[in-house]
Amino acid sequence: MFFMFKFCLYFSISFIILSFPLANKPIFEYMNQFTKPYTANIYKAVKSNFNSGIEQGSQMGKDLFSNTSAKSDQVKTKYSSVKKSMKQIDDEIEKNHDSFTVEEKELLKKVLKKAESY
C-alpha cells in the first residue's frame, strides 16, 4: 500500500515538473526531441522481439500438434468375422467341427454371411 502511495506521489511530481512551460513548450517536448530516435529504436526492437516470440510460439504449437498421430479405431483381435473371407470362416468352422452340429454350422455360416454383407 505504501509503495502505491509513493508511486502516485512521484508520478505526480514528475508530471508537474515536466509540464512546466519553457519558451512556449513544456519541458517534456524538449526532452522528447532528444530521446525520440532512441525510443523509436527501442520500440522497434521490442516489437520485433515480441512478434518473433509469438511466431515461434505458434510454430511450436503447430509442430506439437502435427507430430501427434490421430486416434483410429482398430480391431486388434482375430475374432472379427466381418473382415474374414468366407473361405477363412469355413475353415474356422471345420477346425472346430466336433464342437458344432450340422444345423449349428449352417446357422453360423448364414449369420456370418449376413455380417459380411454389411
TORMIVEX-652556 format. One record per atom (N, C-alpha, C): x, y, z; residue in three letters. Coordinates in Angstrom, 3 decimals. Atoms other than C-alpha are relative to their C-alpha. Example, Ala and Ser with C-alpha at 12.3 -4.5 7.8 and 13.67 -1.06 7.14 Angstrom:
+----------+----------+----------+---------+
:        u :        v :        w : residuo :
+----------+----------+----------+---------+
:    0.890 :   -1.190 :    0.000 :     ALA :
:   12.300 :   -4.500 :    7.800 :     ALA :
:    0.900 :    1.200 :    0.000 :     ALA :
:   -0.820 :   -1.190 :   -0.060 :     SER :
:   13.670 :   -1.060 :    7.140 :     SER :
:   -0.770 :    1.090 :    0.730 :     SER :
+----------+----------+----------+---------+
***
This chain:
+----------+----------+----------+---------+
:        u :        v :        w : residuo :
+----------+----------+----------+---------+
:    0.829 :   -1.190 :    0.000 :     MET :
:    0.000 :    0.000 :    0.000 :     MET :
:    0.874 :    1.255 :    0.000 :     MET :
:   -0.907 :   -1.141 :   -0.082 :     PHE :
:    2.819 :    2.354 :    0.897 :     PHE :
:    0.710 :    0.210 :   -1.335 :     PHE :
:   -0.650 :   -0.087 :    1.311 :     PHE :
:    4.507 :    1.549 :   -2.427 :     PHE :
:   -0.893 :    0.740 :   -0.993 :     PHE :
:    0.929 :   -0.662 :    0.918 :     MET :
:    1.400 :    2.641 :   -4.352 :     MET :
:   -0.096 :    1.497 :    0.303 :     MET :
:    0.052 :   -1.413 :   -0.385 :     PHE :
:    1.252 :    5.881 :   -2.406 :     PHE :
:    1.248 :    0.730 :   -0.490 :     PHE :
:   -1.249 :   -0.622 :    0.458 :     LYS :
:    4.931 :    6.616 :   -3.138 :     LYS :
:    0.013 :    0.127 :   -1.519 :     LYS :
:    0.013 :   -0.032 :    1.462 :     PHE :
:    4.471 :    5.743 :   -6.816 :     PHE :
:   -0.876 :    1.145 :   -0.503 :     PHE :
:    0.914 :   -1.073 :    0.422 :     CYS :
:    1.491 :    8.086 :   -7.195 :     CYS :
:    0.591 :    1.373 :    0.298 :     CYS :
:   -0.616 :   -1.274 :   -0.376 :     LEU :
:    3.325 :   10.869 :   -5.382 :     LEU :
:    1.132 :    0.359 :   -0.962 :     LEU :
:   -1.125 :   -0.269 :    0.900 :     TYR :
:    6.500 :   10.564 :   -7.505 :     TYR :
:   -0.474 :    0.249 :   -1.430 :     TYR :
:    0.530 :   -0.208 :    1.347 :     PHE :
:    4.499 :   10.284 :  -10.716 :     PHE :
:   -0.604 :    1.397 :   -0.128 :     PHE :
:    0.632 :   -1.326 :    0.033 :     SER :
:    2.503 :   13.414 :   -9.892 :     SER :
:    1.045 :    1.103 :   -0.007 :     SER :
:   -1.058 :   -1.019 :   -0.058 :     ILE :
:    5.624 :   15.407 :   -9.005 :     ILE :
:    0.738 :    0.083 :   -1.334 :     ILE :
:   -0.722 :   -0.027 :    1.277 :     SER :
:    7.463 :   14.374 :  -12.191 :     SER :
:   -0.894 :    0.524 :   -1.122 :     SER :
:    0.924 :   -0.511 :    1.017 :     PHE :
:    4.359 :   15.099 :  -14.298 :     PHE :
:   -0.089 :    1.527 :    0.071 :     PHE :
:    0.088 :   -1.460 :   -0.176 :     ILE :
:    4.099 :   18.597 :  -12.845 :     ILE :
:    1.284 :    0.672 :   -0.478 :     ILE :
:   -1.281 :   -0.594 :    0.408 :     ILE :
:    7.813 :   19.307 :  -13.370 :     ILE :
:    0.148 :   -0.030 :   -1.518 :     ILE :
:   -0.169 :    0.115 :    1.449 :     LEU :
:    7.804 :   18.025 :  -16.965 :     LEU :
:   -1.024 :    0.820 :   -0.785 :     LEU :
:    0.997 :   -0.793 :    0.712 :     SER :
:    4.723 :   20.067 :  -17.830 :     SER :
:    0.208 :    1.509 :    0.156 :     SER :
:   -0.301 :   -1.434 :   -0.083 :     PHE :
:    6.270 :   23.446 :  -16.868 :     PHE :
:    0.353 :    0.521 :   -1.390 :     PHE :
:   -0.325 :   -0.533 :    1.322 :     PRO :
:    6.386 :   25.621 :  -19.968 :     PRO :
:    1.370 :    0.687 :   -0.006 :     PRO :
:   -1.299 :   -0.640 :    0.186 :     LEU :
:    9.766 :   26.765 :  -21.244 :     LEU :
:    0.044 :    0.432 :   -1.464 :     LEU :
:    0.034 :   -0.568 :    1.349 :     ALA :
:    9.694 :   29.047 :  -24.320 :     ALA :
:   -1.190 :   -0.568 :   -0.778 :     ALA :
:    1.282 :    0.402 :    0.597 :     ASN :
:    6.054 :   28.153 :  -25.116 :     ASN :
:   -0.142 :   -1.504 :   -0.249 :     ASN :
:    0.127 :    1.462 :    0.109 :     LYS :
:    6.678 :   24.380 :  -24.956 :     LYS :
:    0.296 :   -0.597 :    1.371 :     LYS :
:   -0.320 :    0.647 :   -1.278 :     PRO :
:    6.590 :   22.055 :  -21.960 :     PRO :
:    1.390 :   -0.649 :   -0.046 :     PRO :
:   -1.341 :    0.595 :   -0.097 :     ILE :
:    9.903 :   20.619 :  -20.748 :     ILE :
:    0.009 :   -1.393 :   -0.634 :     ILE :
:    0.095 :    1.346 :    0.580 :     PHE :
:    8.705 :   17.180 :  -21.845 :     PHE :
:    0.272 :    0.021 :   -1.500 :     PHE :
:   -0.213 :   -0.092 :    1.447 :     GLU :
:    8.710 :   18.306 :  -25.506 :     GLU :
:    1.487 :    0.119 :   -0.330 :     GLU :
:   -1.442 :   -0.133 :    0.240 :     TYR :
:   12.376 :   19.349 :  -25.307 :     TYR :
:    0.715 :   -1.330 :    0.239 :     TYR :
:   -0.617 :    1.304 :   -0.293 :     MET :
:   13.313 :   16.022 :  -23.700 :     MET :
:   -0.360 :   -1.018 :   -1.080 :     MET :
:    0.464 :    0.939 :    1.014 :     ASN :
:   11.265 :   14.161 :  -26.300 :     ASN :
:    0.777 :    0.162 :   -1.309 :     ASN :
:   -0.778 :   -0.231 :    1.222 :     GLN :
:   13.221 :   15.779 :  -29.168 :     GLN :
:    1.315 :   -0.772 :    0.037 :     GLN :
:   -1.295 :    0.681 :   -0.118 :     PHE :
:   16.483 :   14.302 :  -27.861 :     PHE :
:   -0.141 :   -1.523 :    0.097 :     PHE :
:    0.134 :    1.446 :   -0.233 :     THR :
:   15.161 :   10.893 :  -26.891 :     THR :
:   -0.823 :   -0.725 :   -1.059 :     THR :
:    0.880 :    0.614 :    0.995 :     LYS :
:   12.827 :   10.303 :  -29.862 :     LYS :
:    0.700 :   -1.069 :   -0.841 :     LYS :
:   -0.643 :    1.058 :    0.796 :     PRO :
:   15.375 :    8.384 :  -32.050 :     PRO :
:    0.288 :   -1.266 :    0.820 :     PRO :
:   -0.323 :    1.149 :   -0.848 :     TYR :
:   16.401 :    6.159 :  -29.134 :     TYR :
:   -1.261 :   -0.783 :    0.370 :     TYR :
:    1.237 :    0.690 :   -0.361 :     THR :
:   12.849 :    5.414 :  -28.061 :     THR :
:   -0.609 :   -0.698 :   -1.212 :     THR :
:    0.504 :    0.661 :    1.212 :     ALA :
:   11.901 :    4.636 :  -31.674 :     ALA :
:    0.753 :   -1.308 :   -0.233 :     ALA :
:   -0.793 :    1.230 :    0.159 :     ASN :
:   14.778 :    2.113 :  -31.877 :     ASN :
:   -0.386 :   -1.045 :    1.045 :     ASN :
:    0.391 :    0.928 :   -1.069 :     ILE :
:   13.814 :    0.579 :  -28.542 :     ILE :
:   -1.370 :   -0.596 :   -0.313 :     ILE :
:    1.344 :    0.475 :    0.340 :     TYR :
:   10.187 :    0.347 :  -29.671 :     TYR :
:    0.059 :   -1.031 :   -1.123 :     TYR :
:   -0.132 :    0.949 :    1.115 :     LYS :
:   11.188 :   -1.368 :  -32.949 :     LYS :
:    0.573 :   -1.332 :    0.481 :     LYS :
:   -0.627 :    1.226 :   -0.497 :     ALA :
:   13.417 :   -3.859 :  -31.105 :     ALA :
:   -0.981 :   -0.820 :    0.836 :     ALA :
:    0.969 :    0.704 :   -0.848 :     VAL :
:   10.747 :   -4.710 :  -28.548 :     VAL :
:   -1.111 :   -0.604 :   -0.857 :     VAL :
:    1.069 :    0.486 :    0.870 :     LYS :
:    8.099 :   -5.043 :  -31.262 :     LYS :
:    0.451 :   -1.209 :   -0.808 :     LYS :
:   -0.476 :    1.136 :    0.805 :     SER :
:   10.239 :   -7.333 :  -33.451 :     SER :
:    0.243 :   -1.229 :    0.872 :     SER :
:   -0.208 :    1.135 :   -0.907 :     ASN :
:   11.250 :   -9.493 :  -30.468 :     ASN :
:   -1.330 :   -0.607 :    0.439 :     ASN :
:    1.316 :    0.489 :   -0.405 :     PHE :
:    7.638 :   -9.743 :  -29.366 :     PHE :
:   -0.643 :   -0.791 :   -1.134 :     PHE :
:    0.606 :    0.690 :    1.148 :     ASN :
:    6.440 :  -10.676 :  -32.866 :     ASN :
:    0.711 :   -1.315 :   -0.304 :     ASN :
:   -0.718 :    1.257 :    0.261 :     SER :
:    9.203 :  -13.256 :  -33.344 :     SER :
:   -0.300 :   -1.028 :    1.092 :     SER :
:    0.377 :    0.909 :   -1.082 :     GLY :
:    8.360 :  -14.740 :  -29.942 :     GLY :
:   -1.372 :   -0.603 :   -0.224 :     GLY :
:    1.347 :    0.494 :    0.302 :     ILE :
:    4.707 :  -15.015 :  -30.932 :     ILE :
:    0.057 :   -1.002 :   -1.143 :     ILE :
:   -0.118 :    0.912 :    1.140 :     GLU :
:    5.660 :  -16.624 :  -34.275 :     GLU :
:    0.627 :   -1.328 :    0.418 :     GLU :
:   -0.645 :    1.232 :   -0.464 :     GLN :
:    7.986 :  -19.104 :  -32.568 :     GLN :
:   -0.959 :   -0.823 :    0.847 :     GLN :
:    0.964 :    0.710 :   -0.839 :     GLY :
:    5.305 :  -19.977 :  -30.033 :     GLY :
:   -1.090 :   -0.661 :   -0.816 :     GLY :
:    1.050 :    0.600 :    0.829 :     SER :
:    2.662 :  -20.529 :  -32.682 :     SER :
:    0.561 :   -1.134 :   -0.847 :     SER :
:   -0.627 :    1.077 :    0.773 :     GLN :
:    5.091 :  -22.595 :  -34.780 :     GLN :
:    0.230 :   -1.223 :    0.887 :     GLN :
:   -0.206 :    1.101 :   -0.933 :     MET :
:    5.947 :  -24.675 :  -31.718 :     MET :
:   -1.312 :   -0.727 :    0.278 :     MET :
:    1.315 :    0.605 :   -0.210 :     GLY :
:    2.241 :  -25.238 :  -31.090 :     GLY :
:   -0.440 :   -0.825 :   -1.194 :     GLY :
:    0.346 :    0.752 :    1.208 :     LYS :
:    1.693 :  -26.286 :  -34.705 :     LYS :
:    0.813 :   -1.283 :   -0.081 :     LYS :
:   -0.854 :    1.189 :    0.039 :     ASP :
:    4.670 :  -28.660 :  -34.534 :     ASP :
:   -0.441 :   -1.029 :    1.028 :     ASP :
:    0.426 :    0.903 :   -1.063 :     LEU :
:    3.411 :  -30.111 :  -31.282 :     LEU :
:   -1.223 :   -0.798 :   -0.431 :     LEU :
:    1.222 :    0.691 :    0.390 :     PHE :
:    0.009 :  -30.928 :  -32.719 :     PHE :
:    0.147 :   -0.765 :   -1.306 :     PHE :
:   -0.168 :    0.744 :    1.251 :     SER :
:    1.265 :  -32.043 :  -36.122 :     SER :
:    0.782 :   -1.296 :    0.228 :     SER :
:   -0.764 :    1.214 :   -0.297 :     ASN :
:    3.561 :  -34.632 :  -34.509 :     ASN :
:   -0.847 :   -1.088 :    0.643 :     ASN :
:    0.848 :    1.012 :   -0.626 :     THR :
:    0.698 :  -36.378 :  -32.781 :     THR :
:   -0.781 :   -0.730 :   -1.077 :     THR :
:    0.749 :    0.784 :    0.983 :     SER :
:   -0.991 :  -39.165 :  -34.654 :     SER :
:   -1.470 :   -0.025 :    0.397 :     SER :
:    1.439 :    0.023 :   -0.255 :     ALA :
:   -4.731 :  -39.233 :  -34.984 :     ALA :
:   -0.406 :   -1.371 :    0.518 :     ALA :
:    0.501 :    1.263 :   -0.541 :     LYS :
:   -6.553 :  -41.860 :  -32.995 :     LYS :
:   -0.904 :   -0.645 :   -1.035 :     LYS :
:    0.873 :    0.722 :    0.925 :     SER :
:   -8.156 :  -44.509 :  -35.146 :     SER :
:   -0.457 :   -1.284 :    0.670 :     SER :
:    0.557 :    1.229 :   -0.553 :     ASP :
:  -10.393 :  -47.374 :  -34.186 :     ASP :
:    0.503 :   -1.181 :   -0.812 :     ASP :
:   -0.486 :    1.199 :    0.665 :     GLN :
:   -8.870 :  -50.719 :  -34.976 :     GLN :
:   -0.395 :   -1.212 :    0.821 :     GLN :
:    0.294 :    1.259 :   -0.660 :     VAL :
:   -9.854 :  -54.258 :  -34.184 :     VAL :
:    1.306 :   -0.761 :    0.076 :     VAL :
:   -1.298 :    0.634 :   -0.168 :     LYS :
:   -6.807 :  -55.941 :  -32.731 :     LYS :
:   -0.108 :   -1.482 :    0.346 :     LYS :
:    0.161 :    1.420 :   -0.300 :     THR :
:   -8.246 :  -59.405 :  -32.214 :     THR :
:   -0.273 :   -0.772 :   -1.275 :     THR :
:    0.256 :    0.865 :    1.153 :     LYS :
:   -8.639 :  -62.326 :  -34.554 :     LYS :
:   -1.474 :   -0.369 :   -0.101 :     LYS :
:    1.389 :    0.424 :   -0.076 :     TYR :
:  -12.307 :  -62.591 :  -33.685 :     TYR :
:   -0.939 :    0.853 :   -0.843 :     TYR :
:    0.844 :   -0.842 :    0.832 :     SER :
:  -13.565 :  -60.024 :  -36.155 :     SER :
:   -0.385 :   -0.767 :   -1.251 :     SER :
:    0.416 :    0.847 :    1.123 :     SER :
:  -15.529 :  -62.234 :  -38.524 :     SER :
:   -0.385 :    0.816 :   -1.217 :     SER :
:    0.415 :   -0.821 :    1.128 :     VAL :
:  -16.648 :  -59.342 :  -40.695 :     VAL :
:    1.152 :    0.177 :   -0.983 :     VAL :
:   -1.143 :   -0.235 :    0.865 :     LYS :
:  -13.131 :  -58.874 :  -42.053 :     LYS :
:    0.538 :   -1.279 :   -0.633 :     LYS :
:   -0.491 :    1.266 :    0.548 :     LYS :
:  -12.565 :  -62.558 :  -42.802 :     LYS :
:   -0.778 :   -0.371 :   -1.250 :     LYS :
:    0.706 :    0.469 :    1.196 :     SER :
:  -13.415 :  -64.087 :  -46.134 :     SER :
:   -0.813 :   -1.241 :    0.365 :     SER :
:    0.843 :    1.173 :   -0.266 :     MET :
:  -15.966 :  -66.876 :  -46.383 :     MET :
:    0.834 :   -1.272 :    0.083 :     MET :
:   -0.853 :    1.196 :   -0.052 :     LYS :
:  -13.212 :  -69.421 :  -47.020 :     LYS :
:    0.640 :   -0.123 :    1.378 :     LYS :
:   -0.595 :    0.031 :   -1.338 :     GLN :
:  -11.500 :  -68.460 :  -43.779 :     GLN :
:   -1.044 :   -0.382 :    1.043 :     GLN :
:    1.074 :    0.327 :   -0.944 :     ILE :
:  -14.813 :  -68.659 :  -41.957 :     ILE :
:   -0.314 :   -1.490 :   -0.055 :     ILE :
:    0.259 :    1.438 :    0.150 :     ASP :
:  -15.488 :  -72.131 :  -43.391 :     ASP :
:    1.114 :   -0.824 :    0.633 :     ASP :
:   -1.135 :    0.715 :   -0.591 :     ASP :
:  -12.001 :  -73.229 :  -42.367 :     ASP :
:   -0.078 :    0.007 :    1.521 :     ASP :
:    0.118 :   -0.096 :   -1.457 :     GLU :
:  -12.551 :  -71.969 :  -38.824 :     GLU :
:   -1.099 :   -0.930 :    0.520 :     GLU :
:    1.110 :    0.870 :   -0.421 :     ILE :
:  -15.855 :  -73.796 :  -38.598 :     ILE :
:    0.416 :   -1.466 :   -0.101 :     ILE :
:   -0.420 :    1.391 :    0.194 :     GLU :
:  -14.341 :  -77.010 :  -39.970 :     GLU :
:    1.048 :   -0.426 :    1.029 :     GLU :
:   -0.996 :    0.338 :   -1.032 :     LYS :
:  -11.463 :  -76.829 :  -37.469 :     LYS :
:   -0.692 :   -0.469 :    1.274 :     LYS :
:    0.735 :    0.319 :   -1.225 :     ASN :
:  -13.980 :  -76.943 :  -34.671 :     ASN :
:   -1.240 :   -0.840 :   -0.302 :     ASN :
:    1.191 :    0.745 :    0.430 :     HIS :
:  -16.334 :  -79.368 :  -36.411 :     HIS :
:   -0.531 :   -0.946 :    1.069 :     HIS :
:    0.479 :    0.880 :   -1.068 :     ASP :
:  -16.503 :  -81.618 :  -33.361 :     ASP :
:   -0.913 :    0.753 :    0.963 :     ASP :
:    0.770 :   -0.788 :   -0.960 :     SER :
:  -17.969 :  -78.793 :  -31.301 :     SER :
:   -1.394 :    0.334 :   -0.492 :     SER :
:    1.274 :   -0.451 :    0.559 :     PHE :
:  -20.838 :  -77.955 :  -33.684 :     PHE :
:   -0.752 :   -1.146 :   -0.673 :     PHE :
:    0.842 :    0.925 :    0.778 :     THR :
:  -23.760 :  -79.902 :  -35.083 :     THR :
:   -0.140 :    0.570 :   -1.409 :     THR :
:    0.179 :   -0.438 :    1.388 :     VAL :
:  -24.629 :  -79.660 :  -38.794 :     VAL :
:   -0.897 :    1.233 :   -0.055 :     VAL :
:    0.917 :   -1.143 :   -0.016 :     GLU :
:  -27.507 :  -77.289 :  -38.049 :     GLU :
:    0.703 :    1.255 :    0.517 :     GLU :
:   -0.730 :   -1.145 :   -0.550 :     GLU :
:  -25.250 :  -75.070 :  -35.946 :     GLU :
:    0.993 :    0.558 :   -1.017 :     GLU :
:   -0.948 :   -0.444 :    1.021 :     LYS :
:  -22.647 :  -74.965 :  -38.715 :     LYS :
:   -0.705 :    0.835 :   -1.065 :     LYS :
:    0.745 :   -0.723 :    1.033 :     GLU :
:  -25.243 :  -73.889 :  -41.287 :     GLU :
:   -0.494 :    1.347 :    0.531 :     GLU :
:    0.463 :   -1.239 :   -0.615 :     LEU :
:  -26.662 :  -71.310 :  -38.902 :     LEU :
:    1.149 :    0.998 :    0.144 :     LEU :
:   -1.180 :   -0.865 :   -0.111 :     LEU :
:  -23.178 :  -69.930 :  -38.217 :     LEU :
:    0.385 :    0.588 :   -1.352 :     LEU :
:   -0.345 :   -0.477 :    1.341 :     LYS :
:  -22.426 :  -69.691 :  -41.941 :     LYS :
:   -0.982 :    1.074 :   -0.465 :     LYS :
:    1.023 :   -0.955 :    0.422 :     LYS :
:  -25.711 :  -67.890 :  -42.540 :     LYS :
:    0.184 :    1.345 :    0.722 :     LYS :
:   -0.188 :   -1.222 :   -0.791 :     VAL :
:  -25.110 :  -65.381 :  -39.724 :     VAL :
:    1.253 :    0.739 :   -0.455 :     VAL :
:   -1.251 :   -0.638 :    0.398 :     LEU :
:  -21.530 :  -64.736 :  -40.786 :     LEU :
:   -0.068 :    0.565 :   -1.416 :     LEU :
:    0.204 :   -0.536 :    1.351 :     LYS :
:  -22.536 :  -64.278 :  -44.434 :     LYS :
:   -0.750 :    1.323 :    0.070 :     LYS :
:    0.787 :   -1.215 :   -0.159 :     LYS :
:  -25.085 :  -61.718 :  -43.349 :     LYS :
:    0.878 :    1.127 :    0.561 :     LYS :
:   -0.896 :   -0.998 :   -0.591 :     ALA :
:  -22.459 :  -59.925 :  -41.239 :     ALA :
:    1.016 :    0.494 :   -1.020 :     ALA :
:   -0.985 :   -0.380 :    1.017 :     GLU :
:  -20.027 :  -59.934 :  -44.177 :     GLU :
:   -0.594 :    0.974 :   -1.001 :     GLU :
:    0.643 :   -0.886 :    0.976 :     SER :
:  -22.545 :  -58.174 :  -46.391 :     SER :
:   -0.103 :    1.434 :    0.514 :     SER :
:    0.034 :   -1.354 :   -0.547 :     TYR :
:  -22.581 :  -55.175 :  -44.032 :     TYR :
:    1.326 :    0.619 :   -0.247 :     TYR :
+----------+----------+----------+---------+
***
